[in-house]
Amino acid sequence: MSGSRMKPRFAVFIPAFRHNPAYRNTMHFEGTKEMLEPTEIRREQGFILEPARKIPIVRDVDVLVCGGGPAGVGAALGAARTGAKTMLIERNAFLGGAATAVIMNTWNVPISHMTGVAREITLKLAERSGAVIAGPTVPFDPEALKELSVDLLKQAGVEILNYTWVVDPIMEGRRIRGAVIQNKSGRQAILARAVVDATGDADIAAAAGAEYVMGREKDHKMRPVSVLFRMGGVDVRRAVEYCRSCPAENFTADRNFHILDLDKGLVRMSGFFDIADKARAAGELPEEIHYIRFEGVDVKRGIVTVNNSRVYGVDGTNAWDITRADIEARLQNRKLYAVIKKYIPGFENAFVVDSSANIGVRETRRARGSQLLSEEDILANRTYPDSVAKVWRHHAAGRDWHSPDGSEGSAQNLVYRTLQTDLNWFEMPWAIFVPNNVEGLAVAGRVLSVTHEADMWTRGQYCCLVTGQVAGTAAALAALRNSSPRALDVSTLQRALVAQGVDIGEARKNLVAEVA
Ligand SMILES: Cc1cc2nc3c(=O)[nH]c(=O)nc-3n(C[C@H](O)[C@H](O)[C@H](O)COP(=O)(O)OP(=O)(O)OC[C@H]3O[C@@H](n4cnc5c(N)ncnc54)[C@H](O)[C@@H]3O)c2cc1C
């Protein structure tokens, strides 16, 4: 079938939903696809030419949120609560992103320093016995978060569509007008007045032509990827007693990473450097594993999350790479499991509860906006007239413990062993949410315009929830004004965020002054 274009072999007219309301609710269409042209196979040139085809428009919304991780959930809540007709598309069967699909269930911020929907979610999780809010970090139950996310989004009137990939932006010149989605029902179009890219990988922003950077600026290397698993049947009390009986240097020095507060139900164990070194020397652990870390600890039920497999040199936007890495990480986990059971008291009867549904990708694309947040900005506690969030995080200057260069936690790489984090704050200017080159788009979560080093501060799930709320609220305000996020009057956005309980930092004083 190579060579010149052929005439259509068949064409079946499928009406768009606005002409046939039945499609609107069911999104179900029958029979043969409407193909306007046949596929052209150009084997010798190494590609095929896809035929043009009509795609039904199944929704027309104010705000389309792409991705249902912490940023997407925050964005959908921010948009819907601002009064926008909001839809959220998620490729998985459930919401939560890395918090649920990777079972990465610890937020590194105390409840006292949380703000906006992130604070609301944490408090509601605690009410449902789904989080422990007694200390510097907040372990939570991923299943409780899945349920709560749906409850909150439904209450806010967000339409959720799971099991669906957002595959292409719909563009009118430089302006994004929605997205093409793909799922069991086929390929469909969603029109939107504003779009939030919360895919973690800037899938939509990149496809729309937004400027972005992949990985670390100097060499485009990315942080390691991991598959996590949870162990049940753990005698946490016994494990804690063992930790207490060991020399301090066997564990990370950081009081936020190594917490043995049984009475508060707050335990996070990190280090076991001696065991890891011994097991590695005996060939029982892979070369990449230099320490063992249990977090998201559910003291009562004896469940811990093991966050230790590390695969380097992986591009998280390349399906071949992540498949290879996923398989490798799971092989690492089998070894970890055996070593943990063999050497760590309290784990003798432990078993695997589950493992990450998705591989945990820490870093891929970051958008570039008119401003770039750097670690220097963060360390200087810079304030901004267009600040839209003041965020707190346990971290320390230059302490990149997930370096793309490897040897995380090893005796040669002391960052993780000697780490001492403090609770620091930083402000986030609105300009880092708006990527260059595309109109009608805001980004949130991992996708913000920040440097590789600053990403160590902004990538935490708590921060992603907050930045999601900012982007969603902004997208809603823009959509409702028939404007673009870039053109938004920042003080309008700031007021809306303050009304939603978000701490915007110093800029709030200007708002108060203006009102007075
Ligand atoms: C292994 C690991 C350990 C971590 N440890 C911690 C920690 O201890 N504490 C902490 O706070 N943070 C931690 N992080 C960081 C944090 O989890 C992420 O940075 C954060 O989840 C990013 O949020 P996000 O919403 O931007 O992206 P994600 O959480 O990645 O969510 C993106 C969502 O979009 C969906 N999606 C992606 N592409 C598409 C598409 N094209 N169409 C439809 N849906 C799509 C995904 O399925 C996912 O649900 C860790 C991350 C990893 C990977």
PDBQT file of the ligand as one rigid body, heavy atoms in Angstrom, charges set to zero:
ROOT
HETATM    1  C1  LIG A 601      10.179   6.563  43.823  1.00  0.00    +0.000 C 
HETATM    2  C2  LIG A 601       9.744   7.927  44.256  1.00  0.00    +0.000 A 
HETATM    3  C3  LIG A 601       9.887   8.307  45.575  1.00  0.00    +0.000 A 
HETATM    4  C4  LIG A 601       9.458   9.562  45.995  1.00  0.00    +0.000 A 
HETATM    5  N1  LIG A 601       9.527   9.896  47.313  1.00  0.00    +0.000 NA
HETATM    6  C5  LIG A 601       8.834  10.975  47.744  1.00  0.00    +0.000 A 
HETATM    7  C6  LIG A 601       8.627  11.219  49.134  1.00  0.00    +0.000 A 
HETATM    8  O1  LIG A 601       9.137  10.503  49.994  1.00  0.00    +0.000 OA
HETATM    9  N2  LIG A 601       7.854  12.277  49.491  1.00  0.00    +0.000 N 
HETATM   10  C7  LIG A 601       7.311  13.121  48.563  1.00  0.00    +0.000 A 
HETATM   11  O2  LIG A 601       6.605  14.051  48.935  1.00  0.00    +0.000 OA
HETATM   12  N3  LIG A 601       7.543  12.943  47.249  1.00  0.00    +0.000 NA
HETATM   13  C8  LIG A 601       8.259  11.884  46.830  1.00  0.00    +0.000 A 
HETATM   14  N4  LIG A 601       8.448  11.675  45.491  1.00  0.00    +0.000 N 
HETATM   15  C9  LIG A 601       8.126  12.741  44.532  1.00  0.00    +0.000 C 
HETATM   16  C10 LIG A 601       6.665  12.820  44.203  1.00  0.00    +0.000 C 
HETATM   17  O3  LIG A 601       6.005  11.599  44.395  1.00  0.00    +0.000 OA
HETATM   18  C11 LIG A 601       6.429  13.293  42.776  1.00  0.00    +0.000 C 
HETATM   19  O4  LIG A 601       7.332  14.310  42.433  1.00  0.00    +0.000 OA
HETATM   20  C12 LIG A 601       5.009  13.800  42.676  1.00  0.00    +0.000 C 
HETATM   21  O5  LIG A 601       4.118  12.712  42.832  1.00  0.00    +0.000 OA
HETATM   22  C13 LIG A 601       4.754  14.485  41.372  1.00  0.00    +0.000 C 
HETATM   23  O6  LIG A 601       3.393  14.811  41.321  1.00  0.00    +0.000 OA
HETATM   24  P1  LIG A 601       2.705  15.072  39.923  1.00  0.00    +0.000 P 
HETATM   25  O7  LIG A 601       1.247  15.134  40.164  1.00  0.00    +0.000 OA
HETATM   26  O8  LIG A 601       3.403  16.192  39.255  1.00  0.00    +0.000 OA
HETATM   27  O9  LIG A 601       3.063  13.782  39.053  1.00  0.00    +0.000 OA
HETATM   28  P2  LIG A 601       2.676  12.203  39.308  1.00  0.00    +0.000 P 
HETATM   29  O10 LIG A 601       2.580  11.937  40.740  1.00  0.00    +0.000 OA
HETATM   30  O11 LIG A 601       3.653  11.509  38.480  1.00  0.00    +0.000 OA
HETATM   31  O12 LIG A 601       1.247  12.169  38.657  1.00  0.00    +0.000 OA
HETATM   32  C14 LIG A 601       1.055  12.282  37.272  1.00  0.00    +0.000 C 
HETATM   33  C15 LIG A 601      -0.248  11.583  36.925  1.00  0.00    +0.000 C 
HETATM   34  O13 LIG A 601      -0.537  11.783  35.552  1.00  0.00    +0.000 OA
HETATM   35  C16 LIG A 601      -0.868  10.544  34.939  1.00  0.00    +0.000 C 
HETATM   36  N5  LIG A 601      -0.443  10.660  33.557  1.00  0.00    +0.000 N 
HETATM   37  C17 LIG A 601       0.818  10.837  33.104  1.00  0.00    +0.000 A 
HETATM   38  N6  LIG A 601       0.821  10.990  31.779  1.00  0.00    +0.000 NA
HETATM   39  C18 LIG A 601      -0.470  10.898  31.390  1.00  0.00    +0.000 A 
HETATM   40  C19 LIG A 601      -1.107  10.989  30.126  1.00  0.00    +0.000 A 
HETATM   41  N7  LIG A 601      -0.418  11.234  29.018  1.00  0.00    +0.000 N 
HETATM   42  N8  LIG A 601      -2.445  10.842  30.070  1.00  0.00    +0.000 NA
HETATM   43  C20 LIG A 601      -3.156  10.609  31.199  1.00  0.00    +0.000 A 
HETATM   44  N9  LIG A 601      -2.604  10.529  32.424  1.00  0.00    +0.000 NA
HETATM   45  C21 LIG A 601      -1.274  10.684  32.515  1.00  0.00    +0.000 A 
HETATM   46  C22 LIG A 601      -0.099   9.511  35.737  1.00  0.00    +0.000 C 
HETATM   47  O14 LIG A 601      -0.714   8.254  35.641  1.00  0.00    +0.000 OA
HETATM   48  C23 LIG A 601      -0.172  10.084  37.149  1.00  0.00    +0.000 C 
HETATM   49  O15 LIG A 601      -1.319   9.674  37.840  1.00  0.00    +0.000 OA
HETATM   50  C24 LIG A 601       8.893  10.444  45.047  1.00  0.00    +0.000 A 
HETATM   51  C25 LIG A 601       8.772  10.072  43.713  1.00  0.00    +0.000 A 
HETATM   52  C26 LIG A 601       9.194   8.822  43.313  1.00  0.00    +0.000 A 
HETATM   53  C27 LIG A 601       9.010   8.428  41.867  1.00  0.00    +0.000 C 
ENDROOT
TORSDOF 0
